[in-house]
Amino acid sequence: MRIGIIGAGLTGLCSAYHLSKNHEVIVFEKTNQLGGLASSFKQGSEFIPKHYHHIIKSNTKTLEYFKNFGLLGNNKWRRIKMRIAVNNKKYDFTDPVSLLRFNYLSFKERIHYGLFGLYTLFFLNPKKINPELNAYDWLVNKIGKSVTEKIFVPLYAENKFGIPLNNINAKQFATRIKSAEFNVKFTYPTKGFQSLINEFEKRIIKNEGEIIKKSVIKLNAKNKVITNKKKTHEFDVIINTAPIPEFLEFTKGLPRDYSNQLRRIKYCSAISVCFGTEDFIDDHYWTNFFKERIHVLIQHSLLHDAYDDKINWVLRYGGSEQDLKLSDEEISEKYLGVIKKYFPNTKIKWVRVFREKYASPIYDMNYVKNKPEYLTPVKGLFHAGVAVTYPEVRNCNSALKSGEEISKLIKGFSYLV
């Protein structure tokens, strides 16, 4: 078959790798870089991820590809330190001793929070949660109103998605906290995620697949035709891995009801500021900020100290659409001003700013009704990527799994095209 794949993120590259073994494949990527949210930038002679990435034990698909491609290297597994920063104070909260000192919460609230942590570790089964239940009501029932509003409203409603907690789906929310990142060991591949992206590219080309970068395309879904730079490509199968709002912008020929369904899906933007420092800021890998312009600080070099400088990211998710049109200098000043506020001795050597208008689907209460499936109403047109993997957590692991899933679907059910 002749297969067109839109988007060269991990899902697009993974599916192209598998399908190019037996079919004629062309991948269209709108930028001049492969990897999507997993892509890197060059700082001196080093490739550094644009956005934070790591691997935990449950990311079995990610580990599988790194191991099979011989890219994991002599990586080390580490337990990380996490905390909350609010009102110019920093609070550890991920172990029993730290929890007792977590005076952002009252003593009673700390007990409730600790018991909830044990519940999520040993008893929580997200599959049993009613898909019609919202995260706020579910949390209030499990942990009480005060802890919900002090911890989870700022952490997820304000920071992560920028919508009220009672509009976030409880099933997906529970799936996310079940991943229990605070209680597992982390690692980072010695050769970085760029090595996986490069290996996919090399193997696709070896299979005689084609990757066209800087592709501004138009898609006629009904006829399965992609137009790029006035050149027309006809396909038997088209796989879309681009964010749904972008897909709707460049696509015509969809049934009206289906197009209207997809338009109801909302996306969250993200801004990532990567910066180098002379020394570690401190010994905490992950800091969540409440009531600040930034939402997360990740000290990458505490996990993977292989660069000339110490590498860090600060990120903003919910509400970051307000900052998309700001200059790099304005974003750096506002975001790193928070770092200077909490860590006044930090010496910053360089800064790079990255914007993602459609970083992640928002799993609101209506998402399950409107979400795309692998199969679409248009014969031969498919979706893949994190938009279809609900209620899984949006990460590199789910992106790779989706790339495999769509490949198997097309290989096993050729009558669908």
N, C-alpha and C positions, 0 to 999 in steps of 0.2 A: 504494500500500500504506500501511497505518497501522503506523508503526515506533516502538517505544519504545527509548530509549537510556539505559542506567543508568550514570551517572557523567559529570561535565562537566569531566574533565581534557582534555588536548590531543587524545587519541584520540577521546573522546566528542564534543567540539566540532567536530573536523575531519570526522568521519563525519556529524554532524548537518548541517553546512554543505552537504556534497555531496548528501546524500539529501533534504534539505528542498527542493531545487530541483524535485523531481518527485513527492515523497511527503509524506504527513502525518506529521510527526515531533514527538515529545515527549521532552525530555531531563529526567531525574530526577537531581538533585544533592542529596546528604544535608546539605551545609553551606550557608551563605549566601553562599559565594564560588565563582566559577568558576575553572578552571585547574588544579585538583589540585596536584601538586607544583610546578607553574610559577606558582602564584598569588602575589600580593603582599600586603603590608600597608601601611597609610598611616602615615607618620611626618611629622607636620606637614602640609605640602602635597604631600609627595612619596610616590610609590609605590615601594616597595623589595621585591625578591623575598624570599620567606621562606627559600628555599634557593638555593644557588649555581647560577648558569647562565652559560653562555657559548656561543659558536659557533666551530667550527673549520671549515676548508675542506671537510672530508669531510661536514659536516652539510648536504648539498645540499638536502634536502627542507625543512629549517628556513629556509635562505636563500631558497628559492623562494617560500615563503609570505610572508616579510617583504618581498621585492622585489615580488611580485605585488600585495600589499596596500598598497604604497607606505610601508612602515613602517621600513625599514632605516635611512634617514637618512644623514647624513654620518659613517658609522661608520669607525673606523680599525682596521687590522689590526696587531697587535703580537706580537712574540715575548715570551714570559713567562719568568720565572726560577722554577725549582722546586728543592726541597731536602728533606732529611731532618733531623729534629730528634730526637735520642736522647741520653739521659744528660746532659742540660743542655748539649749541644753541637749546633751546626747545621752541616750539610754540604751544599754544592752538589754536584751529580752529573750535570748534564745536558749538559755540553760536555766536550771532551777535556782542557782545562786543569784544570777543576774536578775531573774524574774522577781525575786524577793526584794531587790533594790530598785525595782522599776516603779519609782514613786510618781511617775506620770499618771499611773492608775492608783486608786485607793487599795488598801490591803485586800478588801473584799473583791474588788474588781480583778486584782492579780490572781486570786484563787480561781475565780471564774475563767479567766484567760488561760491559766495553767491547765485546768480541767478540760477546757475546750481543745487545747493542744494535744492532750492525751487521747481525747475522743477522735480527733482527725487522724492520729497516727494508727490507732488500733481498731476503731469501730466504724468510721465513716465509709459509706458506700455511695458515691455520687449517683450510681445507676438507679438507686432506689428513690431518688428525690423526684417529686412531681415536677414535670417540665413547666407547669403553669405557675410554680412558686417563685417569688422574687427573693433576692438575696437578703434584703433588709428584714423581711418577716422571718425568714429561716434563721438568720443570725440572732435576732432578738429572742426567738424561741430557744436557741441553743446556748446563748452566752449573755443575754440581757441587753437592755437598751443602752446603758451607759458605756459599756465596753464596745458595743457596736458603733456608737457614734464617736467615741474617742479614737478607736483604732481603724476600723474597717471603712467607715465613711471617708476619712481622708486618704487611706491607703488605696482603696479601689474606686470609690465613686468619684472623688475629686482628682486624685493623681492618675489613676490608670485609664479611666474611660471618660471622665468629665461629664458624667450623667448621674442622676440620683441612684442610690443603692437599690431603691425599690423598683427601678427600671432595669436592673441587671438580673439576668437569669440565674437562679440559685443552683441549678444543675451544673452549669459551666463554672460558676464561682467555686463550688465545692470540688470540682475536678481540679481546678487550679491549686487550691490550698492542700488538696490531697497529695500533690507532688512533693510537699514537705521539704522544700529546698533548704530550710534552716537546719534540717536534721540529717543531711546526707553529705557524703564527700564529693568534692568537685575536682575536675581536672580540665586541662586545656591541651590539645594536641601540640606536640613539640614543633611541628611544622606549620601550625596555624590552619584556619579554615580556608585560607587562600590556596593551600596545597590541594585540598579536596576539589575546589572549583577548577583549578588548573588540570587536575587529573581527569575530571569529567570532560573538560574541553578536549584534552588530548585523545581520550578514548572515543569520543563522538566523531572527531575528525578521522581517526584511524578506521572507524566503521563506515567512512565515506559520508557521514552526516555533514551538514553545512550549518554554520552559525553566522548570521548577519547582524552585526552591531549597528548602532545608530539608525535603527529602523523605525521610522514614523509610518505606521501602516493604516490602511483602511481594510475592514473585513466585511465582505458580503456573506453573512452566515448561511443564507438560503442556498447559495451557489457554491459555498465553500471556496471562496476566492479571496486571496490576500493581495492587496496592491501596495507596493513599496517602491518609492522613487519612480513612479510611473511604470514599473515593471509588474506584471500580473503573474501570480502563482496560483495554480489550481491544485486542490488537494482532495483526497478521499476522506481524510480525517483532519480536524482542527482541534487542538487542545489549548484552551485558554488558561494561563496561570497568572495573568495580570490582575490587579485589584479590580473588583467589579465596577466601580465608578469609571475607571479608565476604559474597561471593556465596553461599557455602554457608549462612551464617547466616540470610539472608532468603529463601532459595529452597526450595520443596518441589516434588515431582513429577519429580525426576531419577531415572533408573535407578540402582539401588543400586550396581552395579559402577562406574558412571561417578562417582557421588558419592564412593565409596571411593578411586577413583583420584585425584581432585582433592584429597582430604584429605591425601594424602601429600606435597603440595607445601608447602614451607616458605618463610616470608617473613622478611626482615630488617627490623627497625625502624630508625628514624633520629631523632636529635635535632639540631636546628639552632639555634644561638644566634647571632643577628644583633646586632651592636653597632656603635655609632658612636664614632669617635675624633677628636680634634682634628687630628692629623697622621697621615701614613702611618706604619705600624709600622716598616717598612723597605722595601726595593725588591724583595721576593720575592712574587709573586702567590700561589704555592701552596707550602705547607709540609706535609709528611707527618710526623706524630709517631709514634714507636715507644715502646711501654711506658708510655703516658700515658693519662689519662682521655679526652682528645680524640684524634681521628685526623687531622683536617685543619684547617688555617687557610687561608682564601681572602681575599685583600685585593682585594675587588671594585673599589674606586675606582682601583686601579692600571690597571684595564682600562677603566673607565667612570667618570671623575671628574666627575660631573654633579650632585652632591648638596651640601647645606650642610655635611654632615660626611663624613668618610671612612668608607665602609661596608665591614664585614668580617663573615665568618662563621667560627665554629668548629663542627665537626660530629663526632658519634660515630655509627658504624654498628654493627658487630659488638659485641654486649654491651649495646647501648643500651636493650634491653628492661628491664635492671636499673634504669634511671633514669626510666622512663616515669611512675612514680607519685611521683617527687620533685617538690617545689614548684619554681616558676620561680626562686625565690631560691636554693634549694639547688643547682639545676643551674648557675645563673650563677656561684655561688661556686666550685664544683668545676671547671667548664670554663674559666672565665676565670682561675682560679688558675694554670692551666698557662701561659696567656699571660703573666701577671705573672712567672712563673718564668723563662721564656725571654726575655721582653722587659719588664724591670722598669720602664722609663720610659714605658710605654703609659698614656695618659690616656683612660679610657673615659667617655663622656658619657651613654649610654643603652644599654639591653639589651632584647631581645625573644627569647622562647623559643618554639620550635615543635616539636611532637612528631608523628611519623608511625609508627603501629603497624605498618603494612604498606607499607613504603617500596619494597621490591624483592623479587621472587622470588629465592630462593637457588638458583643453578645447580649443585646438587650432582650426584653421579654418577647419581642416579635421576631427575633432572629430565626428561631426554629421554623417559623411559618414561611419565611421568605428566603431562607438560605439556598444557595445553589447546590445541586447534586452533581455527581460526576456526569450523569446522563442529562441532556437537555431535551426540550421538545423538538429541536432541530436535528434531524438525522445526520450523524457524522460530526456533530459539534459537542465537545465535552468541556467541563471545567475540572481543574485540579488545583491543589494548593491549600493554604490554611483556611480559605473561605469555606471549603467543603468538609473540613475535618472536625467541626463542632461535635461533641463538646471538648475535644482534646485541647490542651494548652497550645497556643500558637508559639512554635519554636522551630529550630532547625530539624529536630527529630520528626515532628509532624509533617514538615514540608517534604522530607525525604520519603517518609511513609506514603504520602500522597502521590509522589512521583512513581513509586513502585506500584501502587494500587491502580492508577490509571493505565499503566503499561500492561498490567495483567488483564485488566478489563478489556482493553482493545485487542490484545492477543487472543484472549479466550472467547470473545464474543464478536467475531468479525461480522456477523450478520447485522449487528447494530449500525454498521456503516454502509 
